[in-house]
Amino acid sequence: MSAAADHAGRALFGTLPDGQRVHMIRLAAHGLTARIMSLGASLCDLRLADGDLPLVLGFADLDPYLDEGRDFGAIIGRCAGPIAGARARIGALMRELDANDRGRHCRDGGRDGLSRRNWRIAGWKADTITLTDRLPAGHMGFPGNMDLRVSYTINRGPALHIVMVARTDAQTLCNLAAHHLLSLGCADSADLRVTVHADHVLPAGPDGIPTGDIRPVAGTGLDLRQPRNPGHLAAQDFCLRPGRSRLARPAARVEGNGIALDLLTTEAGLRLDPRPAITPGAAGLGGRAYGPHSGILLRAQGWPDAIHQPGFAQSTLLPGTTYRQETILRFGRG
């Protein structure tokens, strides 16, 4: 990494156009190393100790994260996915939200969503880091001040354990996601096999907005309950369960390059994009030139546009309650 030493255990990764400093922390334990950036609270690099291949897509310098690498490995929110029409009734009031998607919809929390914010590093040790942020009331049109905390911890397995916590002082929406772009060290995503432990999917209409239907995957090309390469699919939102669970449960498995990754989560949904929109630009980790077949997107989250779909698991957060998401990336041999 082209970072200069700044503080014990922390490195200066670069400076944003407004002068804010972006820092990088390296974690290492149990045969796994990870690099976490303050911008977007992003997972920028992940590697097994017995190999030097990056398991995720990322960059060695800050500049690409401001352009073609936006959202790579970042925390998404305050509300992941689209909100149709960039307006929603939250509590008693109709709220006008930031229309950052085609000028019509609010997507992933708006143009200043969590992935674009420079989080504060609250503390770290060799195997764990905690980052925090605060979204003011009215930010991107959403009501309520929101305090957020994200921690990354390397546990035995090895596994990367991600915990996201949020609290608010007014009724608002909260649907967080970690935007994982996975390669498992493969040069082409065609070499990856994916299993998704979901019996249903949420069809989408124009602009990727869910129609409100919940359809079974059985007998369709969307059935990934057995391992296969998903390259024939467009981006899909899978239904893991009717609502969020207290404990992280298996959601998906990715295999390739002799590596198996199991994703476990507390969330009700999983977004899969076999060909994420990656614009060729700066060389990625290991000098690789990235493109649409460089990796796949997997992110655990609530069902998108739930505020407009009364039959969906909702993403409302009330004062006095706590949003807590756990997502685990557990590695083995495939």
C-alpha positions, 0 to 999 in steps of 0.5 A: 500500500502506498501509505505513509506511517501516521500513528502506531498501527495506523497509516495515512492513505491519502487526502480527500479534495476537502482536506480530510485525511483518509486512514488505513488499518491492517488487521492480521490474525488466524491466517487472514489479513484485512485492510480497512479504510476510513473512507466508507469504512471500506474493506480494501484488501483481504488475503489468506496467509498461505497465499498472496492472492487478493480475495476482494477487488480493491486498489493500492491508492486512494484516487480510484476510490473517488472515481471508478472504485466508488463503493468498492468494499464500502458500508452502504446506507443509511438505506441500501437499495432503491427507494422509488420516486425518492420520496417516502412516508416515514412516520407522519410525514412524506419525506423528499429524499435525495434523487441520486439515481437517474434523477428519479429515485434515492439509492443507497442513502443518496449521493452522500451515503455512508460509502462516501463519508470518511468515518472516524476510527474509534479504536483498533487492535491487531485483529479488530477495528471499530469505526463510527459516524453520525448522520444528522437529521435531514441528511439526504432527506431522512429524518432522525440523527443516526449514530453508527458503529461498524466493527471488523474482527478476524476470528478463528476459521478464519473468518471476518466478522462484520457488526453494524450497529445504528441508533436514532432519535426519531423514526427513520429508515435503516438498511445497512450493507457491506458492498463485497466485490469478491474474486477469491483470487480468480482473474475471471468471475466465470471461474467462480461457483455460487450457491445461494440459500434462498427459495425466493427472489424479488422481481424488479421492473424498470430502474431496478425497482421491486415490483412487490412480487415474491417468486419461487426460484424453483424451475427457473434460471434463478435457482442457485441452491446448487453451486453454479456460475451465475454469469447468465443472471442480471443483478438479483435480490434474493429472499433469505427469510421473511425478516431479520434473524437474531443470529447470523445464518448461512446465506451463500457460498462462493467457490473458486481457486481452491477456496470456499467462502461462506457468507452468513448473515442476520439479514433477510435479503441478499443482493447478487450481481454477477457482472457489477458495473466496474469501469476500467481505470486504474490497475487494481490489487496485484496490478490487475486491470478490472472490468465487468468480469473481475468479480461478483457483488454479494451484499446482505441487506434488507429487502429493497424499497420495503417502505413502499411494499407492505408485504416486505420485511420493513427497515424502520428504526425507532428511537429507543431501539437498536439496529444490529447486523452481523455478516460473516465471511468464513473461509475454507478449502473448496 
